[in-house]
Amino acid sequence: MTALAQSIDRDEALVERFKTDNAILQNSLTIANQLLSELHASDDPAVQQALGRSIDLGNLMMRFEADPDERLARSIQDQLGAILRSDAAKSAEVRTYVAHTRMILATLPAVDGTIASIQASQTPVEAQLLQKHYLDAFGVISVRSAWSRILLGSISVLLCIYVAILVYRLRSQTNRLTQQLDLENLTADIKQRFSDDFDTVANAVMDSLVIVAEFFDASRYAFVVVDTGSRSVVESFGNVEAPTLAGLTARFSDQISASTMAEKLHWDRFFYQNLQRSEMQALPEGSLSAGSVVATSIDAGKVGLLFLEHAEIRKKPGSDEIRLLGQAIVALSHSLRGKRERKERQELESRLEHAQRLEAVGTLAGGIAHEFNNALSAIMGYGEMALELNQAQSRTRQYIQEIVSSGLRAKHVVDQILTFSRKRERVSRPFDVEEAIDDIVPLVKMSIPDTIQLSSTIAPNMPAVAGNPIELQQVIMNLCTNAAQATGENGRIQISAQVAEFSADIALSHGNLTAGRYVLVGLTDNGTGIAPGLFPHIFEPFFTTRLNRGGTGLGLAAVHGLVTAMDGRIDVESRQGEGTTFNLYFPVSAAAPVPLEQFFNERTVPLGNGEMVLLGQADHNLRLMYEEKIAALGYEPVGFESLSALKDWLSESGRAPDLILLDLDLWQAMPDLRHIAGEFGQTTTVFIVEPEHTGVDHRVFADISMLRKPISSNRLAATLFELIGNKQSRAAVPR
């Protein structure tokens, strides 16, 4: 581009010089030709002579104009010089002619040179080169432009496609959002049906199932609760026939159990299976869909299955519909679980309220046990001493025996209250249920009217249970007494015992039973049954429907306390007018059973040999009774109404007793037992305690000797003989 511009500039300069020189040349030519014509026509002899002597000057000029040759130019110059040297030079026209001729000779070669320079100019070449570069660049740009147009066209097409996709996705997203909103409304409807205001769980599930079926356009539907352990159907709802439902449940239980074991079914996860009509008559699987199976976890060990069948075969559901199905089953399962949790919470609240009432009764029992046991101790103590003094068979002995028996029955009532309140010590060892039942059945028959039939059926080779057979016998006695009162004349009572084993937890009428192996003791009667309104209160203390006929309301309460103390559970089934069944479940013990006679150890009463026993008892009557009982056992009793009086007597008499017996009634508050025992040095100290009143824990004071009220003569004799005898044995050992 620069070379072309420079060439053009040079050409322009040459053209300007050509124009100038050519103008001068043309002017000189015109003037010279005109003057030459005039000079030839001149009358001046000098002019004629000068022109005559010159060779044909006009022809030379014409030749020079045609071909500016240097030789011709010199020849013309010579002739022009000759003319100027002649007389003709005096003529102004001659001089002018010579000047213009010489101008022509000088200018014409320059003009021709300029023309030659112009003709030899590089401008066309440079222009052609520039044109070539331009055309090449234009070609490249044209190609690029074509590709750009193609690219832009492609981009435009892609943009159109993208816009179409965006519109489609926007519509799909709108549809998904609409479906999601509809599903949320469906979920809200399901939760509403599982609210506390709804009557039953079954109705809530059915209504929710109908809503789900309408949402997914299903003509047949079912919701099944499956136990993943046993793979059995716990509950089922819907309009699918039982055989079809059982086959479908069995078909998918393996896959669902595997998913559960792999922890793939959680509260927000679900199992899905498409169904196709070609494989099964109802609810099968494949690329075409006749329905769906969706499953998710309800709680530990329970899975919910949702079956949906469409009236017509359709395409397999997409991911969005599967997601909505999963959300529907999760919502239904969560609502069912929430309903059950609320029910369990209500049951727990009811049990807590019941436990609080039991605690109140236990506090009441602990408060009255002290005074009542003092009275019982006096009655039973004096009665036992009277029986010892009156060995001969007489009417008086029979009366005394009745007094002692009544005291024992009163003690039995107190034991029921204390067992119910959980504040008494228990002896728990494995025992044979069959042996315990066979031992109590004769006594039960004696306690109920002869018109009532009592039978027992015990399975062979029964395992042992841990507890106390006396408590089990008391439970059977109380239940049979209640059954006899409910049946009236011509009643029937059936006692049974067998082994029951459960692979999963089950719900009972009063609580839950965990999976395991149990001894089931059942008692069934054909009485009037229990009214539904009274059923929740039967184990409450002091609740009775026979208040006017002497009912205390402690029989079933004591049954509940005794069974629970043996880690047992109670299930009650009753229909009015048909009878009642009490099923008692006791955990099986792997230990060998203890013979029944070891629970009723009635050894011969051991007697003393005049050993001194100091007695501290604040109650005058009880102190006299204990003194007489101790004396009757062969010991020398010395009674004191206070601890200070006992200590004064020891310091004044200087005598060393063999044993000191102190009732905790001597103190207003719980004393330091170890400190009190340490005050008497080597003398053995025994405390008469009432755990229900003082809160003494034998596990804390295992090194302290204690006797629990009311104290029987056998127990007192055994304790005195054991402690005093051991002391004398240690004293007799040589050191």
C-alpha positions in Angstrom: 0.0 0.0 0.0 2.9 2.4 0.8 4.8 1.6 -2.5 1.6 2.3 -4.5 1.1 5.6 -2.8 4.7 6.6 -3.4 4.4 5.5 -7.1 1.2 7.5 -7.5 2.9 10.6 -6.0 5.8 10.2 -8.5 3.4 9.8 -11.4 1.5 12.9 -10.3 4.7 14.9 -10.2 5.7 13.7 -13.7 2.2 14.5 -15.0 2.5 18.0 -13.6 6.0 18.4 -15.1 4.6 17.0 -18.4 1.7 19.4 -18.4 4.1 22.3 -17.8 6.7 21.3 -20.3 4.1 20.3 -22.8 2.3 23.6 -22.5 5.6 25.4 -23.1 6.4 23.0 -26.0 3.0 23.5 -27.7 3.2 27.2 -27.3 6.6 27.3 -28.8 5.6 25.0 -31.7 2.6 27.2 -32.5 4.6 30.4 -32.4 7.5 28.9 -34.3 5.3 27.5 -37.1 3.5 30.7 -37.4 6.7 32.9 -37.5 8.3 30.5 -39.9 5.3 30.9 -42.3 5.5 34.7 -41.9 9.3 34.7 -42.4 8.9 32.8 -45.7 6.5 35.4 -46.8 8.6 38.3 -45.7 9.9 40.9 -48.2 13.0 41.5 -46.3 15.9 40.4 -48.4 18.1 39.7 -45.4 15.4 37.4 -44.1 14.9 35.7 -47.5 18.7 35.3 -47.8 19.0 33.8 -44.3 16.2 31.4 -44.8 17.5 30.5 -48.2 20.9 29.7 -46.9 19.4 27.5 -44.2 18.6 24.0 -45.3 15.0 23.2 -45.2 14.6 24.2 -41.5 10.9 23.3 -41.4 11.6 19.8 -42.6 14.3 19.3 -39.9 11.9 20.6 -37.3 9.3 18.2 -38.4 11.8 15.3 -38.3 12.9 16.4 -34.9 9.4 16.6 -33.6 8.8 13.1 -34.9 12.1 11.8 -33.6 14.0 14.1 -31.2 17.5 13.0 -32.2 20.4 14.8 -30.8 22.1 14.9 -34.1 19.2 16.7 -35.7 19.1 19.0 -32.7 22.8 20.1 -33.3 22.1 20.5 -37.0 19.1 22.7 -36.3 21.2 24.6 -33.7 23.8 25.3 -36.3 21.3 26.7 -38.8 19.7 28.8 -36.1 23.1 30.1 -35.1 23.8 31.0 -38.8 20.5 32.9 -39.0 21.4 34.9 -35.9 24.8 35.7 -37.3 23.2 37.0 -40.5 21.6 40.4 -41.1 18.3 38.8 -40.6 18.9 38.7 -36.9 18.0 42.3 -36.9 14.4 41.3 -37.4 12.5 40.8 -34.2 10.5 38.0 -35.8 13.7 36.1 -36.6 15.0 36.4 -33.1 11.6 35.3 -31.7 11.5 32.3 -34.1 15.0 31.3 -33.1 14.2 31.6 -29.4 11.0 29.4 -29.7 12.8 26.9 -31.9 15.5 26.5 -29.4 12.8 26.2 -26.7 11.3 23.4 -28.8 14.7 21.7 -29.1 15.2 21.9 -25.3 11.6 21.1 -24.2 10.6 18.3 -26.6 13.2 15.7 -25.3 12.2 16.6 -21.8 8.5 16.0 -22.6 9.3 12.8 -24.3 11.4 11.7 -21.2 8.6 12.7 -18.9 6.2 10.7 -21.1 8.6 7.7 -21.0 8.9 8.0 -17.3 5.1 8.1 -17.0 4.8 5.1 -19.2 7.5 3.3 -17.2 5.6 4.0 -13.9 5.2 1.2 -11.3 1.8 2.4 -10.3 -0.1 -0.2 -12.4 2.1 -3.0 -11.1 1.6 -1.8 -7.5 -2.1 -1.4 -8.2 -2.3 -4.9 -9.5 -0.4 -6.3 -6.5 -2.7 -4.3 -4.3 -5.7 -5.6 -6.2 -4.4 -9.1 -5.9 -3.9 -8.8 -2.1 -7.3 -7.3 -1.9 -8.9 -10.1 -3.9 -7.0 -12.6 -1.8 -8.1 -10.9 1.4 -11.6 -10.6 0.1 -11.7 -14.3 -0.7 -10.5 -15.2 2.8 -13.0 -12.9 4.3 -15.7 -14.3 2.0 -14.9 -17.8 3.2 -14.8 -16.7 6.8 -18.1 -14.9 6.2 -19.6 -18.0 4.8 -18.5 -20.0 7.8 -19.6 -17.3 10.1 -23.0 -17.3 8.4 -23.1 -21.1 8.8 -22.0 -20.9 12.4 -24.5 -18.1 13.2 -27.2 -20.1 11.4 -26.3 -23.2 13.4 -26.3 -21.2 16.6 -29.6 -19.8 15.7 -31.0 -23.3 15.1 -29.5 -24.5 18.4 -30.9 -21.4 20.2 -34.3 -22.2 18.8 -34.0 -25.8 19.9 -32.7 -24.7 23.3 -35.7 -22.3 23.7 -38.0 -25.1 22.7 -36.3 -27.4 25.3 -36.6 -24.6 27.9 -40.3 -24.2 27.1 -40.8 -28.0 27.4 -38.8 -28.2 30.6 -40.7 -25.2 32.0 -43.9 -26.9 31.2 -42.6 -30.1 32.7 -41.4 -28.3 35.8 -44.8 -26.5 36.0 -46.5 -29.9 35.8 -44.1 -31.3 38.4 -44.7 -28.4 40.7 -48.5 -28.8 40.2 -48.2 -32.5 41.0 -46.0 -31.8 44.0 -48.5 -29.2 45.3 -51.3 -31.7 44.8 -49.2 -34.3 46.6 -48.6 -31.9 49.5 -52.3 -31.3 49.7 -52.8 -35.1 49.6 -50.2 -35.5 52.4 -52.0 -32.8 54.4 -55.3 -34.7 53.9 -53.6 -37.9 55.1 -52.2 -36.3 58.2 -55.6 -34.8 58.9 -57.1 -38.2 58.8 -54.6 -39.5 61.3 -55.2 -36.6 63.7 -56.4 -37.3 67.2 -60.0 -36.3 66.2 -60.3 -39.3 63.8 -62.0 -42.3 65.3 -59.9 -45.3 64.4 -56.6 -46.1 62.7 -58.3 -48.5 60.3 -60.7 -45.8 59.0 -57.8 -43.3 58.8 -55.8 -45.8 56.7 -58.7 -46.6 54.4 -59.6 -43.0 53.8 -56.0 -42.1 53.1 -55.7 -45.1 50.8 -58.7 -44.0 48.8 -57.2 -40.6 48.4 -53.8 -42.1 47.2 -55.7 -44.4 44.7 -57.6 -41.5 43.2 -54.5 -39.4 42.9 -52.6 -42.1 41.0 -55.8 -43.2 39.1 -55.8 -46.8 40.6 -58.9 -49.0 40.4 -57.6 -51.5 43.0 -55.4 -50.7 45.9 -54.1 -52.2 49.2 -51.8 -51.2 52.0 -50.2 -54.0 54.0 -48.1 -53.9 57.2 -45.5 -56.7 57.1 -43.3 -58.0 59.9 -39.8 -58.2 58.3 -38.7 -60.9 60.8 -41.5 -63.5 60.3 -42.5 -62.0 56.8 -46.1 -62.3 57.9 -48.9 -59.8 57.3 -49.7 -57.9 60.5 -52.4 -55.7 59.0 -54.0 -55.2 55.6 -56.3 -52.5 54.1 -57.9 -52.0 50.7 -60.0 -53.7 48.1 -57.6 -56.4 46.9 -58.7 -60.0 47.6 -56.9 -61.8 50.4 -55.4 -64.6 48.2 -54.0 -62.1 45.7 -52.7 -60.0 48.5 -51.0 -62.9 50.2 -49.3 -64.0 46.9 -48.0 -60.5 46.2 -46.8 -60.0 49.8 -44.9 -63.3 49.6 -43.5 -62.4 46.3 -42.0 -59.1 47.3 -41.2 -59.9 51.0 -37.7 -61.3 50.1 -36.7 -58.2 48.2 -38.1 -55.9 50.8 -36.4 -57.8 53.6 -33.1 -57.6 51.7 -33.6 -53.9 51.3 -34.3 -53.6 55.0 -31.3 -55.6 56.0 -29.1 -53.4 53.8 -30.6 -50.3 55.5 -32.0 -49.0 52.2 -35.5 -48.5 53.7 -35.5 -45.5 56.0 -38.0 -42.7 56.7 -37.2 -40.9 53.4 -36.4 -44.0 51.2 -38.6 -46.5 49.5 -38.7 -49.6 47.5 -40.4 -49.5 44.0 -41.4 -52.3 41.6 -43.3 -51.8 38.4 -46.0 -54.3 37.5 -47.2 -55.8 34.2 -50.3 -57.8 33.4 -48.6 -60.4 31.2 -47.0 -62.3 34.0 -49.8 -62.3 36.6 -53.5 -61.8 36.4 -53.3 -58.9 38.9 -50.5 -56.5 39.7 -47.6 -57.9 37.7 -44.3 -56.3 36.2 -42.5 -55.1 33.0 -42.0 -52.3 30.6 -45.7 -51.6 30.4 -47.4 -50.8 33.7 -50.6 -52.3 35.2 -49.7 -51.0 38.6 -47.0 -50.4 41.2 -45.6 -51.8 44.4 -44.0 -49.3 46.8 -42.6 -50.1 50.3 -41.0 -48.1 53.1 -40.2 -48.7 56.7 -42.8 -47.9 59.4 -40.8 -48.7 62.5 -38.3 -51.3 63.7 -39.3 -54.6 62.2 -42.3 -53.3 60.3 -42.6 -52.4 56.6 -45.5 -50.8 54.8 -46.4 -52.0 51.3 -48.6 -50.0 48.9 -50.2 -51.9 46.0 -51.8 -50.0 43.1 -53.5 -51.5 40.0 -54.7 -49.4 37.1 -57.9 -50.2 35.2 -55.9 -50.1 31.8 -52.3 -50.9 31.0 -50.2 -47.7 30.5 -46.6 -46.8 30.0 -44.1 -47.4 32.7 -44.1 -44.6 35.3 -41.4 -42.0 34.9 -39.0 -40.9 37.6 -41.4 -38.1 38.7 -44.3 -40.4 39.2 -42.2 -42.9 41.0 -40.9 -40.1 43.3 -44.5 -39.1 44.0 -45.4 -42.7 44.7 -42.5 -42.9 47.2 -43.6 -39.7 48.9 -47.1 -40.9 49.1 -46.1 -44.2 50.8 -43.7 -42.4 53.1 -46.4 -39.9 54.1 -48.9 -42.7 54.7 -46.3 -44.7 56.7 -45.2 -41.7 58.7 -48.8 -40.9 59.6 -49.5 -44.4 60.6 -46.3 -44.5 62.7 -47.2 -41.1 64.3 -50.7 -42.3 65.1 -49.2 -45.4 66.8 -46.6 -43.3 68.6 -49.3 -41.0 69.9 -51.3 -44.0 71.1 -48.2 -45.5 72.8 -47.5 -42.1 74.4 -51.1 -42.0 75.7 -50.6 -45.5 77.0 -47.3 -44.5 78.6 -49.0 -41.4 80.1 -51.8 -43.6 81.4 -49.2 -46.0 82.9 -47.3 -43.1 84.4 -50.5 -41.9 86.0 -51.2 -45.4 87.2 -47.6 -45.6 88.6 -48.1 -42.3 90.3 -51.3 -43.6 91.9 -49.4 -46.7 92.9 -46.7 -44.6 94.5 -49.3 -42.7 96.4 -50.8 -45.9 97.7 -47.3 -47.2 98.5 -46.6 -44.1 100.5 -49.9 -44.6 102.3 -49.1 -48.3 102.9 -45.7 -47.5 104.3 -47.2 -44.9 106.6 -49.8 -47.3 108.1 -47.6 -50.4 108.1 -45.7 -49.4 111.2 -48.7 -49.0 113.5 -50.5 -52.0 112.0 -47.4 -54.2 112.4 -47.1 -53.3 116.0 -50.6 -54.4 116.7 -50.0 -57.6 114.6 -46.8 -58.3 116.5 -48.6 -58.2 119.8 -51.5 -60.4 118.5 -49.3 -63.0 116.9 -46.7 -62.9 119.7 -49.2 -63.5 122.5 -51.1 -66.0 120.5 -48.0 -68.0 119.7 -47.0 -67.9 123.4 -50.5 -69.0 124.4 -50.3 -71.9 122.0 -46.9 -73.0 123.5 -48.4 -72.9 127.0 -51.6 -74.6 126.0 -50.4 -77.9 124.4 -53.5 -79.9 125.2 -56.3 -80.1 122.7 -59.1 -78.0 124.0 -61.6 -75.4 122.9 -59.4 -72.7 124.3 -56.5 -73.8 122.1 -58.8 -73.8 119.1 -59.8 -70.2 119.9 -56.1 -69.2 120.3 -55.3 -70.9 117.0 -58.1 -68.9 115.3 -56.5 -65.7 116.8 -53.1 -66.6 115.3 -54.7 -67.6 112.0 -56.5 -64.3 111.8 -53.2 -62.5 112.6 -51.6 -64.4 109.7 -54.4 -63.4 107.4 -54.0 -59.8 108.5 -50.3 -60.1 107.8 -51.2 -61.5 104.4 -53.3 -58.4 103.7 -50.4 -56.2 104.7 -48.1 -58.2 102.5 -50.5 -57.6 99.6 -50.3 -53.9 100.1 -46.6 -53.9 100.6 -46.1 -56.1 97.5 -48.3 -53.8 95.5 -46.3 -50.8 96.7 -43.0 -52.6 96.0 -41.5 -51.9 99.4 -40.9 -55.3 100.7 -38.0 -57.7 100.4 -38.4 -60.5 98.0 -36.9 -63.9 97.7 -36.5 -64.8 94.0 -35.3 -68.2 93.1 -36.1 -70.6 90.2 -39.1 -72.9 90.9 -41.3 -75.4 89.2 -44.6 -73.9 88.0 -46.3 -77.2 87.8 -45.3 -78.1 91.4 -46.5 -74.7 92.7 -49.8 -75.0 90.9 -50.4 -78.6 92.0 -49.6 -77.5 95.6 -52.2 -74.6 95.6 -55.1 -76.2 93.7 -56.4 -78.3 96.8 -56.4 -75.1 98.9 -58.2 -73.2 96.1 -60.9 -75.9 96.0 -61.4 -75.5 99.7 -61.7 -71.7 99.4 -64.4 -71.6 96.7 -67.9 -73.1 96.7 -68.3 -76.8 96.0 -70.6 -76.0 93.1 -67.9 -74.4 91.1 -65.8 -76.8 88.9 -62.0 -76.2 89.1 -59.7 -78.0 86.7 -56.1 -77.6 85.8 -54.1 -78.6 82.7 -50.3 -78.5 82.9 -48.1 -79.2 80.0 -45.4 -81.8 80.7 -41.7 -80.9 81.2 -42.4 -77.2 82.0 -39.2 -75.1 82.4 -38.6 -73.1 85.6 -39.3 -69.4 86.2 -37.6 -67.1 88.6 -39.5 -65.7 91.5 -41.4 -67.0 94.6 -43.9 -69.8 94.4 -45.8 -68.3 97.3 -46.4 -65.2 95.2 -47.6 -67.2 92.2 -49.9 -69.2 94.5 -51.2 -65.9 95.9 -51.9 -64.7 92.4 -53.8 -67.9 91.5 -55.8 -67.8 94.8 -56.8 -64.1 94.2 -57.8 -64.8 90.5 -59.8 -67.9 91.5 -61.6 -66.1 94.3 -62.6 -63.3 91.9 -63.6 -65.9 89.2 -65.7 -67.7 91.8 -67.5 -64.5 92.7 -68.0 -63.7 89.0 -69.4 -67.1 88.0 -71.7 -67.7 90.9 -73.2 -71.2 91.2 -72.4 -73.9 88.5 -69.4 -71.9 87.4 -66.3 -73.3 85.8 -62.6 -72.2 86.3 -59.8 -73.6 84.2 -56.1 -73.3 85.2 -53.6 -74.0 82.4 -49.8 -73.8 82.0 -47.8 -74.1 78.9 -44.7 -72.8 77.1 -45.2 -69.8 74.7 -42.5 -68.5 72.4 -42.7 -65.2 70.3 -40.4 -64.1 67.6 -41.6 -60.5 67.7 -43.0 -58.1 70.2 -46.7 -58.3 70.8 -49.2 -55.9 72.3 -51.1 -57.0 75.4 -54.2 -55.6 77.0 -51.9 -54.1 79.7 -48.5 -53.3 78.3 -46.3 -55.0 75.7 -44.5 -58.4 75.6 -41.1 -58.5 74.1 -39.9 -61.4 71.9 -38.7 -64.4 73.8 -39.7 -67.7 75.6 -42.3 -67.6 78.4 -44.3 -69.8 80.7 -47.9 -69.0 80.1 -50.2 -69.5 83.1 -53.8 -69.0 82.1 -57.0 -68.8 84.2 -60.4 -68.8 82.4 -63.9 -68.6 83.8 -67.4 -68.5 82.4 -68.5 -65.6 84.5 -70.2 -62.4 83.7 -67.1 -60.8 82.2 -65.8 -57.3 82.6 -67.6 -54.2 81.3 -65.7 -52.2 78.7 -65.8 -49.1 80.8 -64.3 -50.9 83.8 -61.6 -52.7 81.8 -58.9 -50.0 82.1 -59.3 -49.7 85.9 -59.3 -53.4 87.0 -55.7 -53.2 88.4 -56.1 -49.9 90.2 -55.8 -50.2 94.0 -59.0 -50.0 96.0 -61.1 -50.1 92.8 -63.9 -52.6 93.2 -67.4 -53.3 91.9 -68.3 -55.3 95.0 -67.9 -52.6 97.6 -71.2 -53.5 99.2 -70.3 -57.2 99.3 -67.0 -56.7 101.2 -64.6 -56.1 98.2 -61.4 -54.3 99.1 -60.1 -53.5 95.6 -56.7 -55.0 96.5 -57.0 -58.5 95.0 -56.2 -57.6 91.4 -53.9 -54.8 92.4 -51.9 -57.3 94.4 -52.0 -59.7 91.4 -50.5 -56.9 89.2 -47.8 -56.2 91.7 -46.9 -59.8 92.2 -46.8 -60.6 88.5 -44.8 -57.5 87.7 -42.4 -58.3 90.6 -41.6 -61.6 88.9 -40.9 -59.7 85.6 -44.2 -61.0 84.2 -46.8 -59.5 82.0 -50.6 -59.7 82.1 -53.1 -60.0 79.2 -56.8 -59.9 79.9 -59.5 -61.0 77.5 -63.1 -60.6 78.5 -66.6 -60.6 77.0 -69.6 -59.7 78.9 -71.8 -62.7 79.6 -69.2 -65.1 78.2 -66.3 -65.0 80.8 -62.8 -63.7 81.3 -59.3 -65.1 80.7 -56.2 -63.9 82.5 -53.0 -64.9 80.7 -49.8 -64.5 82.8 -46.5 -64.5 81.0 -43.3 -65.3 83.0 -39.8 -65.3 81.4 -38.3 -68.8 81.3 -35.3 -69.4 83.6 -32.4 -71.6 82.5 -31.5 -72.5 86.1 -32.6 -75.7 87.8 -35.8 -75.3 89.9 -35.5 -75.2 93.7 -37.7 -77.7 95.5 -40.9 -76.2 96.9 -40.3 -77.3 100.5 -37.3 -75.0 100.7 -39.6 -72.0 100.5 -41.6 -73.4 103.5 -38.8 -74.2 105.9 -40.5 -74.9 109.2 -37.7 -76.3 111.4 -38.0 -77.2 115.1 -37.8 -74.1 117.3 -34.3 -73.9 119.0 -34.3 -72.8 122.6 -31.7 -70.9 124.7 -30.0 -71.8 128.0 -30.7 -68.7 130.1 -28.5 -66.2 128.1 -29.2 -62.5 128.9 -31.0 -60.5 126.1 -31.4 -56.7 126.6 -34.5 -55.4 124.8 -35.1 -51.7 123.9 -38.7 -51.0 122.9 -40.6 -47.8 123.4 -44.1 -49.4 123.2 -45.0 -50.8 126.6 -47.3 -53.6 125.4 -44.9 -54.7 122.7 -42.0 -54.6 125.2 -43.9 -57.0 127.6 -44.8 -59.3 124.7 -41.2 -59.5 123.4 -40.0 -60.1 127.0 -42.4 -63.0 127.5 -41.6 -64.4 124.0 -37.9 -64.3 124.7 -38.4 -65.8 128.1 -40.5 -68.6 126.6 -37.6 -69.3 124.2 -35.2 -70.0 127.1 -33.5 -66.7 127.5 -33.4 -64.0 130.2 -35.0 -60.8 128.9 -34.4 -57.3 130.4 -36.6 -54.6 128.8 -36.0 -50.8 128.6 -38.2 -48.1 127.2 -35.3 -45.9 126.0 -31.7 -46.3 124.9 -30.5 -44.1 127.7 -32.1 -46.3 130.3 -30.4 -49.4 128.7 -27.0 -47.7 128.8 -27.5 -46.6 132.4 -28.4 -50.1 133.5 -25.2 -51.4 131.7 -23.0 -48.9 133.5 -24.6 -49.5 136.9 -24.9 -53.3 136.9 -21.6 -54.0 135.3 -23.1 -57.1 133.7 -22.3 -58.1 130.1 -25.4 -59.3 128.1 -25.2 -62.0 125.5 -27.2 -60.0 123.0 -28.9 -56.6 122.7 -32.2 -56.3 120.7 -33.1 -52.7 119.8 -36.3 -51.5 118.1 -35.8 -48.6 115.7 -38.9 -47.0 117.4 -36.5 -45.8 120.0 -35.4 -43.0 117.6 -37.4 -40.3 115.9 -35.1 -40.3 112.8 -33.0 -43.0 111.2 -29.9 -43.4 113.4 -26.4 -44.5 112.3 -26.7 -48.2 112.9 -23.0 -48.9 112.7 -22.3 -46.2 115.3 -25.0 -47.5 117.6 -23.7 -51.1 117.3 -20.1 -49.9 117.9 -21.1 -48.3 121.3 -21.7 -51.8 122.8 -18.3 -53.1 121.9 -18.2 -56.9 121.4 -21.8 -57.4 122.4 -23.9 -58.5 119.4 -26.6 -55.9 118.5 -29.8 -56.8 116.6 -32.1 -54.1 115.3 -35.9 -54.6 114.9 -36.7 -52.8 111.7 -39.6 -52.0 109.5 -38.2 -51.3 106.0 -41.5 -49.9 104.8 -41.3 -47.2 107.5 -37.6 -46.5 108.0 -36.3 -47.1 104.5 -33.6 -49.5 105.6 -31.8 -51.1 102.8 -30.3 -54.5 103.7 -27.9 -54.3 100.8 -26.3 -51.2 102.4 -26.3 -52.6 106.0 -25.3 -56.2 105.1 -23.0 -56.4 108.1 -25.8 -55.4 110.6 -28.1 -58.0 112.0 -31.8 -57.1 111.6 -35.3 -58.6 112.2 -38.3 -57.4 110.2 -41.7 -56.8 111.8 -43.9 -58.5 112.5 -41.5 -61.1 114.1 -42.7 -64.7 114.4 -41.5 -66.9 117.2 -39.7 -69.2 114.7 -37.8 -66.3 113.2 -36.9 -64.8 116.6 -35.8 -68.1 118.0 -33.6 -68.9 115.0 -32.0 -65.4 115.1 -31.2 -65.6 118.8 -29.9 -69.1 118.6 -27.7 -68.3 115.6 -26.1 -65.2 117.0 -25.7 -66.2 120.6 -24.7 -69.8 119.7 -22.0 -68.5 117.2 -20.7 -66.1 119.9 -20.4 -68.9 122.5 -18.7 -71.1 119.9 -16.1 -68.5 119.1 -15.5 -67.9 122.9 -15.0 -71.7 123.4 -12.2 -71.8 120.8 -8.8 -71.9 122.5 -6.5 -69.0 121.5 
